[in-house]
């Protein structure tokens, strides 16, 4: 028998816009810790309108868990809404906080 081929897990990319009390409360760092724990790569940045944008790539199951974490947010913040949409995969190898 020849070597077996292992297919890598399918990667999906999503863009999340998180609104509520999410700036000045460590939300981007919270997202980074959750991403690292769940094996998610991507970016987080504050937007001028007071929201936080998170772009994430991972297997669908990991993204589902990550979205749950994003909805919970850090202790000092309050998430009111998350808008989620498909995004183009960028092939990042880590999770970065953009300034």
PDB file as gemmi writes it, atoms N, CA and C in Angstrom:
CRYST1    1.000    1.000    1.000  90.00  90.00  90.00 P 1                      
ATOM      1  N   UNK A   1       0.831  -1.195   0.000  1.00  0.00           N  
ATOM      2  CA  UNK A   1       0.000   0.000   0.000  1.00  0.00           C  
ATOM      3  C   UNK A   1       0.864   1.242   0.000  1.00  0.00           C  
ATOM      4  N   UNK A   2       0.442   2.232  -0.753  1.00  0.00           N  
ATOM      5  CA  UNK A   2       1.177   3.484  -0.809  1.00  0.00           C  
ATOM      6  C   UNK A   2       0.868   4.349   0.391  1.00  0.00           C  
ATOM      7  N   UNK A   3       1.554   5.468   0.493  1.00  0.00           N  
ATOM      8  CA  UNK A   3       1.293   6.377   1.620  1.00  0.00           C  
ATOM      9  C   UNK A   3      -0.116   6.953   1.520  1.00  0.00           C  
ATOM     10  N   UNK A   4      -0.717   7.135   2.656  1.00  0.00           N  
ATOM     11  CA  UNK A   4      -2.058   7.729   2.657  1.00  0.00           C  
ATOM     12  C   UNK A   4      -1.935   9.245   2.587  1.00  0.00           C  
ATOM     13  N   UNK A   5      -2.849   9.837   1.868  1.00  0.00           N  
ATOM     14  CA  UNK A   5      -2.869  11.293   1.758  1.00  0.00           C  
ATOM     15  C   UNK A   5      -3.819  11.852   2.804  1.00  0.00           C  
ATOM     16  N   UNK A   6      -3.353  12.805   3.513  1.00  0.00           N  
ATOM     17  CA  UNK A   6      -4.170  13.440   4.541  1.00  0.00           C  
ATOM     18  C   UNK A   6      -4.553  14.820   4.044  1.00  0.00           C  
ATOM     19  N   UNK A   7      -5.836  15.072   3.985  1.00  0.00           N  
ATOM     20  CA  UNK A   7      -6.301  16.387   3.561  1.00  0.00           C  
ATOM     21  C   UNK A   7      -6.257  17.341   4.738  1.00  0.00           C  
ATOM     22  N   UNK A   8      -5.681  18.528   4.542  1.00  0.00           N  
ATOM     23  CA  UNK A   8      -5.706  19.507   5.632  1.00  0.00           C  
ATOM     24  C   UNK A   8      -7.138  19.953   5.880  1.00  0.00           C  
ATOM     25  N   UNK A   9      -7.447  20.389   7.098  1.00  0.00           N  
ATOM     26  CA  UNK A   9      -8.805  20.847   7.377  1.00  0.00           C  
ATOM     27  C   UNK A   9      -9.159  22.039   6.498  1.00  0.00           C  
ATOM     28  N   UNK A  10     -10.399  22.098   6.080  1.00  0.00           N  
ATOM     29  CA  UNK A  10     -10.860  23.211   5.255  1.00  0.00           C  
ATOM     30  C   UNK A  10     -10.831  24.500   6.085  1.00  0.00           C  
ATOM     31  N   UNK A  11     -10.275  25.530   5.502  1.00  0.00           N  
ATOM     32  CA  UNK A  11     -10.209  26.814   6.184  1.00  0.00           C  
ATOM     33  C   UNK A  11     -11.289  27.742   5.635  1.00  0.00           C  
ATOM     34  N   UNK A  12     -11.951  28.409   6.546  1.00  0.00           N  
ATOM     35  CA  UNK A  12     -12.984  29.376   6.213  1.00  0.00           C  
ATOM     36  C   UNK A  12     -12.555  30.721   6.774  1.00  0.00           C  
ATOM     37  N   UNK A  13     -12.897  31.794   6.093  1.00  0.00           N  
ATOM     38  CA  UNK A  13     -12.578  33.145   6.581  1.00  0.00           C  
ATOM     39  C   UNK A  13     -13.873  33.919   6.811  1.00  0.00           C  
ATOM     40  N   UNK A  14     -13.899  34.661   7.904  1.00  0.00           N  
ATOM     41  CA  UNK A  14     -15.059  35.475   8.277  1.00  0.00           C  
ATOM     42  C   UNK A  14     -14.592  36.846   8.716  1.00  0.00           C  
ATOM     43  N   UNK A  15     -15.460  37.843   8.490  1.00  0.00           N  
ATOM     44  CA  UNK A  15     -15.235  39.199   8.985  1.00  0.00           C  
ATOM     45  C   UNK A  15     -16.359  39.497   9.966  1.00  0.00           C  
ATOM     46  N   UNK A  16     -15.979  39.974  11.140  1.00  0.00           N  
ATOM     47  CA  UNK A  16     -16.944  40.317  12.190  1.00  0.00           C  
ATOM     48  C   UNK A  16     -16.798  41.797  12.512  1.00  0.00           C  
ATOM     49  N   UNK A  17     -17.916  42.488  12.626  1.00  0.00           N  
ATOM     50  CA  UNK A  17     -17.924  43.865  13.131  1.00  0.00           C  
ATOM     51  C   UNK A  17     -18.674  43.813  14.455  1.00  0.00           C  
ATOM     52  N   UNK A  18     -17.953  44.128  15.531  1.00  0.00           N  
ATOM     53  CA  UNK A  18     -18.505  44.012  16.876  1.00  0.00           C  
ATOM     54  C   UNK A  18     -18.814  45.406  17.398  1.00  0.00           C  
ATOM     55  N   UNK A  19     -20.056  45.606  17.834  1.00  0.00           N  
ATOM     56  CA  UNK A  19     -20.440  46.905  18.376  1.00  0.00           C  
ATOM     57  C   UNK A  19     -20.887  46.758  19.820  1.00  0.00           C  
ATOM     58  N   UNK A  20     -20.890  47.863  20.511  1.00  0.00           N  
ATOM     59  CA  UNK A  20     -21.202  47.913  21.935  1.00  0.00           C  
ATOM     60  C   UNK A  20     -20.097  48.688  22.629  1.00  0.00           C  
ATOM     61  N   UNK A  21     -19.851  48.363  23.875  1.00  0.00           N  
ATOM     62  CA  UNK A  21     -18.734  48.975  24.609  1.00  0.00           C  
ATOM     63  C   UNK A  21     -17.535  48.052  24.408  1.00  0.00           C  
ATOM     64  N   UNK A  22     -16.841  48.240  23.247  1.00  0.00           N  
ATOM     65  CA  UNK A  22     -15.789  47.308  22.851  1.00  0.00           C  
ATOM     66  C   UNK A  22     -14.434  47.970  22.613  1.00  0.00           C  
ATOM     67  N   UNK A  23     -14.359  49.288  22.751  1.00  0.00           N  
ATOM     68  CA  UNK A  23     -13.061  49.950  22.649  1.00  0.00           C  
ATOM     69  C   UNK A  23     -12.657  50.462  24.023  1.00  0.00           C  
ATOM     70  N   UNK A  24     -11.368  50.361  24.309  1.00  0.00           N  
ATOM     71  CA  UNK A  24     -10.855  50.819  25.597  1.00  0.00           C  
ATOM     72  C   UNK A  24     -11.080  49.828  26.722  1.00  0.00           C  
ATOM     73  N   UNK A  25     -11.446  48.591  26.383  1.00  0.00           N  
ATOM     74  CA  UNK A  25     -11.718  47.573  27.406  1.00  0.00           C  
ATOM     75  C   UNK A  25     -10.878  46.307  27.195  1.00  0.00           C  
ATOM     76  N   UNK A  26      -9.903  46.368  26.273  1.00  0.00           N  
ATOM     77  CA  UNK A  26      -9.059  45.205  26.004  1.00  0.00           C  
ATOM     78  C   UNK A  26      -9.694  44.190  25.077  1.00  0.00           C  
ATOM     79  N   UNK A  27     -10.670  44.621  24.283  1.00  0.00           N  
ATOM     80  CA  UNK A  27     -11.382  43.678  23.429  1.00  0.00           C  
ATOM     81  C   UNK A  27     -10.464  43.025  22.388  1.00  0.00           C  
ATOM     82  N   UNK A  28      -9.592  43.791  21.745  1.00  0.00           N  
ATOM     83  CA  UNK A  28      -8.697  43.218  20.720  1.00  0.00           C  
ATOM     84  C   UNK A  28      -7.758  42.189  21.338  1.00  0.00           C  
ATOM     85  N   UNK A  29      -7.261  42.458  22.521  1.00  0.00           N  
ATOM     86  CA  UNK A  29      -6.374  41.506  23.202  1.00  0.00           C  
ATOM     87  C   UNK A  29      -7.152  40.269  23.632  1.00  0.00           C  
ATOM     88  N   UNK A  30      -8.387  40.464  24.065  1.00  0.00           N  
ATOM     89  CA  UNK A  30      -9.268  39.344  24.408  1.00  0.00           C  
ATOM     90  C   UNK A  30      -9.461  38.454  23.175  1.00  0.00           C  
ATOM     91  N   UNK A  31      -9.733  39.080  22.024  1.00  0.00           N  
ATOM     92  CA  UNK A  31      -9.926  38.330  20.780  1.00  0.00           C  
ATOM     93  C   UNK A  31      -8.656  37.566  20.407  1.00  0.00           C  
ATOM     94  N   UNK A  32      -7.513  38.189  20.599  1.00  0.00           N  
ATOM     95  CA  UNK A  32      -6.244  37.523  20.273  1.00  0.00           C  
ATOM     96  C   UNK A  32      -6.025  36.292  21.151  1.00  0.00           C  
ATOM     97  N   UNK A  33      -6.267  36.417  22.447  1.00  0.00           N  
ATOM     98  CA  UNK A  33      -6.093  35.262  23.346  1.00  0.00           C  
ATOM     99  C   UNK A  33      -7.050  34.136  22.971  1.00  0.00           C  
ATOM    100  N   UNK A  34      -8.300  34.474  22.658  1.00  0.00           N  
ATOM    101  CA  UNK A  34      -9.282  33.460  22.256  1.00  0.00           C  
ATOM    102  C   UNK A  34      -8.846  32.795  20.954  1.00  0.00           C  
ATOM    103  N   UNK A  35      -8.362  33.584  20.010  1.00  0.00           N  
ATOM    104  CA  UNK A  35      -7.912  33.043  18.724  1.00  0.00           C  
ATOM    105  C   UNK A  35      -6.748  32.075  18.918  1.00  0.00           C  
ATOM    106  N   UNK A  36      -5.792  32.464  19.733  1.00  0.00           N  
ATOM    107  CA  UNK A  36      -4.632  31.599  19.969  1.00  0.00           C  
ATOM    108  C   UNK A  36      -5.049  30.295  20.634  1.00  0.00           C  
ATOM    109  N   UNK A  37      -5.987  30.377  21.552  1.00  0.00           N  
ATOM    110  CA  UNK A  37      -6.471  29.185  22.262  1.00  0.00           C  
ATOM    111  C   UNK A  37      -7.210  28.234  21.314  1.00  0.00           C  
ATOM    112  N   UNK A  38      -7.926  28.808  20.328  1.00  0.00           N  
ATOM    113  CA  UNK A  38      -8.769  28.007  19.440  1.00  0.00           C  
ATOM    114  C   UNK A  38      -8.123  27.681  18.090  1.00  0.00           C  
ATOM    115  N   UNK A  39      -6.898  28.150  17.867  1.00  0.00           N  
ATOM    116  CA  UNK A  39      -6.228  27.871  16.603  1.00  0.00           C  
ATOM    117  C   UNK A  39      -6.746  28.703  15.438  1.00  0.00           C  
ATOM    118  N   UNK A  40      -7.146  29.938  15.734  1.00  0.00           N  
ATOM    119  CA  UNK A  40      -7.682  30.854  14.724  1.00  0.00           C  
ATOM    120  C   UNK A  40      -6.604  31.871  14.374  1.00  0.00           C  
ATOM    121  N   UNK A  41      -6.463  32.185  13.102  1.00  0.00           N  
ATOM    122  CA  UNK A  41      -5.543  33.239  12.672  1.00  0.00           C  
ATOM    123  C   UNK A  41      -6.357  34.420  12.172  1.00  0.00           C  
ATOM    124  N   UNK A  42      -5.724  35.596  12.098  1.00  0.00           N  
ATOM    125  CA  UNK A  42      -6.443  36.763  11.590  1.00  0.00           C  
ATOM    126  C   UNK A  42      -5.952  38.059  12.182  1.00  0.00           C  
ATOM    127  N   UNK A  43      -6.867  39.040  12.237  1.00  0.00           N  
ATOM    128  CA  UNK A  43      -6.533  40.374  12.727  1.00  0.00           C  
ATOM    129  C   UNK A  43      -7.703  40.971  13.511  1.00  0.00           C  
ATOM    130  N   UNK A  44      -7.382  41.929  14.365  1.00  0.00           N  
ATOM    131  CA  UNK A  44      -8.398  42.711  15.083  1.00  0.00           C  
ATOM    132  C   UNK A  44      -7.944  44.166  15.079  1.00  0.00           C  
ATOM    133  N   UNK A  45      -8.890  45.058  14.841  1.00  0.00           N  
ATOM    134  CA  UNK A  45      -8.556  46.487  14.869  1.00  0.00           C  
ATOM    135  C   UNK A  45      -9.771  47.307  15.262  1.00  0.00           C  
ATOM    136  N   UNK A  46      -9.490  48.446  15.914  1.00  0.00           N  
ATOM    137  CA  UNK A  46     -10.530  49.409  16.232  1.00  0.00           C  
ATOM    138  C   UNK A  46     -10.882  50.189  14.984  1.00  0.00           C  
ATOM    139  N   UNK A  47     -12.165  50.469  14.798  1.00  0.00           N  
ATOM    140  CA  UNK A  47     -12.611  51.314  13.692  1.00  0.00           C  
ATOM    141  C   UNK A  47     -13.032  52.676  14.238  1.00  0.00           C  
ATOM    142  N   UNK A  48     -13.019  53.672  13.389  1.00  0.00           N  
ATOM    143  CA  UNK A  48     -13.290  55.048  13.806  1.00  0.00           C  
ATOM    144  C   UNK A  48     -14.687  55.233  14.386  1.00  0.00           C  
ATOM    145  N   UNK A  49     -15.635  54.372  14.021  1.00  0.00           N  
ATOM    146  CA  UNK A  49     -17.013  54.528  14.510  1.00  0.00           C  
ATOM    147  C   UNK A  49     -17.257  53.896  15.883  1.00  0.00           C  
ATOM    148  N   UNK A  50     -16.181  53.398  16.522  1.00  0.00           N  
ATOM    149  CA  UNK A  50     -16.310  52.823  17.857  1.00  0.00           C  
ATOM    150  C   UNK A  50     -16.508  51.311  17.867  1.00  0.00           C  
ATOM    151  N   UNK A  51     -16.553  50.699  16.689  1.00  0.00           N  
ATOM    152  CA  UNK A  51     -16.677  49.249  16.606  1.00  0.00           C  
ATOM    153  C   UNK A  51     -15.290  48.615  16.516  1.00  0.00           C  
ATOM    154  N   UNK A  52     -15.257  47.292  16.601  1.00  0.00           N  
ATOM    155  CA  UNK A  52     -14.025  46.534  16.402  1.00  0.00           C  
ATOM    156  C   UNK A  52     -14.251  45.605  15.222  1.00  0.00           C  
ATOM    157  N   UNK A  53     -13.284  45.561  14.315  1.00  0.00           N  
ATOM    158  CA  UNK A  53     -13.328  44.647  13.179  1.00  0.00           C  
ATOM    159  C   UNK A  53     -12.383  43.485  13.453  1.00  0.00           C  
ATOM    160  N   UNK A  54     -12.888  42.272  13.314  1.00  0.00           N  
ATOM    161  CA  UNK A  54     -12.081  41.064  13.446  1.00  0.00           C  
ATOM    162  C   UNK A  54     -12.225  40.280  12.152  1.00  0.00           C  
ATOM    163  N   UNK A  55     -11.100  39.928  11.556  1.00  0.00           N  
ATOM    164  CA  UNK A  55     -11.085  39.045  10.394  1.00  0.00           C  
ATOM    165  C   UNK A  55     -10.389  37.777  10.852  1.00  0.00           C  
ATOM    166  N   UNK A  56     -11.043  36.635  10.657  1.00  0.00           N  
ATOM    167  CA  UNK A  56     -10.540  35.383  11.210  1.00  0.00           C  
ATOM    168  C   UNK A  56     -10.575  34.262  10.185  1.00  0.00           C  
ATOM    169  N   UNK A  57      -9.591  33.358  10.292  1.00  0.00           N  
ATOM    170  CA  UNK A  57      -9.515  32.181   9.431  1.00  0.00           C  
ATOM    171  C   UNK A  57      -9.279  30.952  10.293  1.00  0.00           C  
ATOM    172  N   UNK A  58     -10.033  29.895  10.002  1.00  0.00           N  
ATOM    173  CA  UNK A  58      -9.864  28.628  10.721  1.00  0.00           C  
ATOM    174  C   UNK A  58     -10.827  27.610  10.126  1.00  0.00           C  
ATOM    175  N   UNK A  59     -10.775  26.404  10.651  1.00  0.00           N  
ATOM    176  CA  UNK A  59     -11.778  25.405  10.305  1.00  0.00           C  
ATOM    177  C   UNK A  59     -13.132  25.893  10.815  1.00  0.00           C  
ATOM    178  N   UNK A  60     -14.225  25.528  10.148  1.00  0.00           N  
ATOM    179  CA  UNK A  60     -15.544  26.022  10.555  1.00  0.00           C  
ATOM    180  C   UNK A  60     -15.873  25.803  12.034  1.00  0.00           C  
ATOM    181  N   UNK A  61     -15.521  24.666  12.594  1.00  0.00           N  
ATOM    182  CA  UNK A  61     -15.809  24.413  14.004  1.00  0.00           C  
ATOM    183  C   UNK A  61     -15.076  25.374  14.925  1.00  0.00           C  
ATOM    184  N   UNK A  62     -13.823  25.668  14.603  1.00  0.00           N  
ATOM    185  CA  UNK A  62     -13.046  26.617  15.412  1.00  0.00           C  
ATOM    186  C   UNK A  62     -13.638  28.015  15.301  1.00  0.00           C  
ATOM    187  N   UNK A  63     -14.100  28.378  14.106  1.00  0.00           N  
ATOM    188  CA  UNK A  63     -14.703  29.704  13.943  1.00  0.00           C  
ATOM    189  C   UNK A  63     -16.000  29.827  14.732  1.00  0.00           C  
ATOM    190  N   UNK A  64     -16.758  28.756  14.816  1.00  0.00           N  
ATOM    191  CA  UNK A  64     -17.997  28.800  15.599  1.00  0.00           C  
ATOM    192  C   UNK A  64     -17.685  29.078  17.067  1.00  0.00           C  
ATOM    193  N   UNK A  65     -16.682  28.400  17.614  1.00  0.00           N  
ATOM    194  CA  UNK A  65     -16.273  28.644  18.994  1.00  0.00           C  
ATOM    195  C   UNK A  65     -15.717  30.045  19.180  1.00  0.00           C  
ATOM    196  N   UNK A  66     -14.969  30.519  18.191  1.00  0.00           N  
ATOM    197  CA  UNK A  66     -14.395  31.857  18.248  1.00  0.00           C  
ATOM    198  C   UNK A  66     -15.496  32.914  18.267  1.00  0.00           C  
ATOM    199  N   UNK A  67     -16.535  32.727  17.443  1.00  0.00           N  
ATOM    200  CA  UNK A  67     -17.632  33.688  17.420  1.00  0.00           C  
ATOM    201  C   UNK A  67     -18.329  33.743  18.777  1.00  0.00           C  
ATOM    202  N   UNK A  68     -18.471  32.596  19.423  1.00  0.00           N  
ATOM    203  CA  UNK A  68     -19.060  32.581  20.774  1.00  0.00           C  
ATOM    204  C   UNK A  68     -18.217  33.402  21.732  1.00  0.00           C  
ATOM    205  N   UNK A  69     -16.897  33.277  21.628  1.00  0.00           N  
ATOM    206  CA  UNK A  69     -16.007  34.072  22.480  1.00  0.00           C  
ATOM    207  C   UNK A  69     -16.143  35.554  22.164  1.00  0.00           C  
ATOM    208  N   UNK A  70     -16.197  35.901  20.874  1.00  0.00           N  
ATOM    209  CA  UNK A  70     -16.359  37.310  20.494  1.00  0.00           C  
ATOM    210  C   UNK A  70     -17.648  37.881  21.064  1.00  0.00           C  
ATOM    211  N   UNK A  71     -18.714  37.093  21.085  1.00  0.00           N  
ATOM    212  CA  UNK A  71     -19.994  37.557  21.621  1.00  0.00           C  
ATOM    213  C   UNK A  71     -19.924  37.759  23.129  1.00  0.00           C  
ATOM    214  N   UNK A  72     -19.123  36.959  23.802  1.00  0.00           N  
ATOM    215  CA  UNK A  72     -18.971  37.098  25.256  1.00  0.00           C  
ATOM    216  C   UNK A  72     -18.158  38.344  25.589  1.00  0.00           C  
ATOM    217  N   UNK A  73     -17.044  38.530  24.900  1.00  0.00           N  
ATOM    218  CA  UNK A  73     -16.193  39.701  25.116  1.00  0.00           C  
ATOM    219  C   UNK A  73     -15.494  39.691  26.462  1.00  0.00           C  
ATOM    220  N   UNK A  74     -14.622  40.681  26.686  1.00  0.00           N  
ATOM    221  CA  UNK A  74     -13.904  40.780  27.954  1.00  0.00           C  
ATOM    222  C   UNK A  74     -14.819  41.274  29.069  1.00  0.00           C  
ATOM    223  N   UNK A  75     -14.407  41.039  30.301  1.00  0.00           N  
ATOM    224  CA  UNK A  75     -15.214  41.401  31.459  1.00  0.00           C  
ATOM    225  C   UNK A  75     -15.604  42.862  31.529  1.00  0.00           C  
ATOM    226  N   UNK A  76     -14.741  43.775  31.102  1.00  0.00           N  
ATOM    227  CA  UNK A  76     -15.039  45.205  31.199  1.00  0.00           C  
ATOM    228  C   UNK A  76     -15.852  45.756  30.052  1.00  0.00           C  
ATOM    229  N   UNK A  77     -16.150  44.923  29.063  1.00  0.00           N  
ATOM    230  CA  UNK A  77     -16.872  45.394  27.891  1.00  0.00           C  
ATOM    231  C   UNK A  77     -18.294  44.861  27.851  1.00  0.00           C  
ATOM    232  N   UNK A  78     -18.985  45.244  26.798  1.00  0.00           N  
ATOM    233  CA  UNK A  78     -20.355  44.765  26.588  1.00  0.00           C  
ATOM    234  C   UNK A  78     -20.606  44.702  25.084  1.00  0.00           C  
ATOM    235  N   UNK A  79     -20.811  43.503  24.570  1.00  0.00           N  
ATOM    236  CA  UNK A  79     -21.088  43.324  23.147  1.00  0.00           C  
ATOM    237  C   UNK A  79     -22.592  43.441  22.925  1.00  0.00           C  
ATOM    238  N   UNK A  80     -22.987  44.356  22.060  1.00  0.00           N  
ATOM    239  CA  UNK A  80     -24.402  44.533  21.724  1.00  0.00           C  
ATOM    240  C   UNK A  80     -24.784  43.799  20.444  1.00  0.00           C  
ATOM    241  N   UNK A  81     -23.839  43.763  19.503  1.00  0.00           N  
ATOM    242  CA  UNK A  81     -24.175  43.190  18.195  1.00  0.00           C  
ATOM    243  C   UNK A  81     -22.915  42.721  17.480  1.00  0.00           C  
ATOM    244  N   UNK A  82     -23.038  41.638  16.720  1.00  0.00           N  
ATOM    245  CA  UNK A  82     -21.969  41.185  15.831  1.00  0.00           C  
ATOM    246  C   UNK A  82     -22.566  41.002  14.444  1.00  0.00           C  
ATOM    247  N   UNK A  83     -21.978  41.673  13.483  1.00  0.00           N  
ATOM    248  CA  UNK A  83     -22.340  41.477  12.080  1.00  0.00           C  
ATOM    249  C   UNK A  83     -21.258  40.578  11.497  1.00  0.00           C  
ATOM    250  N   UNK A  84     -21.675  39.471  10.900  1.00  0.00           N  
ATOM    251  CA  UNK A  84     -20.736  38.483  10.364  1.00  0.00           C  
ATOM    252  C   UNK A  84     -20.943  38.346   8.874  1.00  0.00           C  
ATOM    253  N   UNK A  85     -19.825  38.284   8.137  1.00  0.00           N  
ATOM    254  CA  UNK A  85     -19.907  38.095   6.696  1.00  0.00           C  
ATOM    255  C   UNK A  85     -18.712  37.286   6.210  1.00  0.00           C  
ATOM    256  N   UNK A  86     -18.832  36.629   5.067  1.00  0.00           N  
ATOM    257  CA  UNK A  86     -17.698  35.891   4.511  1.00  0.00           C  
ATOM    258  C   UNK A  86     -16.559  36.855   4.197  1.00  0.00           C  
ATOM    259  N   UNK A  87     -15.342  36.355   4.253  1.00  0.00           N  
ATOM    260  CA  UNK A  87     -14.161  37.153   3.927  1.00  0.00           C  
ATOM    261  C   UNK A  87     -13.221  36.296   3.084  1.00  0.00           C  
ATOM    262  N   UNK A  88     -12.308  36.961   2.411  1.00  0.00           N  
ATOM    263  CA  UNK A  88     -11.297  36.255   1.629  1.00  0.00           C  
ATOM    264  C   UNK A  88     -10.177  35.799   2.555  1.00  0.00           C  
ATOM    265  N   UNK A  89      -9.774  34.550   2.417  1.00  0.00           N  
ATOM    266  CA  UNK A  89      -8.674  34.025   3.228  1.00  0.00           C  
ATOM    267  C   UNK A  89      -7.366  34.695   2.816  1.00  0.00           C  
ATOM    268  N   UNK A  90      -6.602  35.134   3.803  1.00  0.00           N  
ATOM    269  CA  UNK A  90      -5.324  35.800   3.538  1.00  0.00           C  
ATOM    270  C   UNK A  90      -4.139  34.892   3.829  1.00  0.00           C  
ATOM    271  N   UNK A  91      -4.384  33.731   4.419  1.00  0.00           N  
ATOM    272  CA  UNK A  91      -3.309  32.789   4.707  1.00  0.00           C  
ATOM    273  C   UNK A  91      -2.392  33.209   5.840  1.00  0.00           C  
ATOM    274  N   UNK A  92      -2.909  33.992   6.796  1.00  0.00           N  
ATOM    275  CA  UNK A  92      -2.077  34.403   7.934  1.00  0.00           C  
ATOM    276  C   UNK A  92      -1.724  33.189   8.794  1.00  0.00           C  
ATOM    277  N   UNK A  93      -0.590  33.273   9.449  1.00  0.00           N  
ATOM    278  CA  UNK A  93      -0.139  32.168  10.294  1.00  0.00           C  
ATOM    279  C   UNK A  93      -0.274  32.476  11.782  1.00  0.00           C  
ATOM    280  N   UNK A  94      -0.769  33.669  12.131  1.00  0.00           N  
ATOM    281  CA  UNK A  94      -0.941  34.051  13.524  1.00  0.00           C  
ATOM    282  C   UNK A  94      -2.124  35.014  13.623  1.00  0.00           C  
ATOM    283  N   UNK A  95      -2.366  35.531  14.819  1.00  0.00           N  
ATOM    284  CA  UNK A  95      -3.428  36.513  15.025  1.00  0.00           C  
ATOM    285  C   UNK A  95      -2.773  37.827  15.423  1.00  0.00           C  
ATOM    286  N   UNK A  96      -3.060  38.878  14.672  1.00  0.00           N  
ATOM    287  CA  UNK A  96      -2.385  40.161  14.869  1.00  0.00           C  
ATOM    288  C   UNK A  96      -3.378  41.250  15.285  1.00  0.00           C  
ATOM    289  N   UNK A  97      -2.910  42.127  16.149  1.00  0.00           N  
ATOM    290  CA  UNK A  97      -3.675  43.317  16.510  1.00  0.00           C  
ATOM    291  C   UNK A  97      -3.140  44.453  15.656  1.00  0.00           C  
ATOM    292  N   UNK A  98      -4.039  45.046  14.896  1.00  0.00           N  
ATOM    293  CA  UNK A  98      -3.659  46.167  14.044  1.00  0.00           C  
ATOM    294  C   UNK A  98      -3.993  47.470  14.753  1.00  0.00           C  
ATOM    295  N   UNK A  99      -3.183  48.477  14.510  1.00  0.00           N  
ATOM    296  CA  UNK A  99      -3.406  49.778  15.165  1.00  0.00           C  
ATOM    297  C   UNK A  99      -3.790  50.815  14.152  1.00  0.00           C  
TER     298      UNK A  99                                                      
END                                                                             
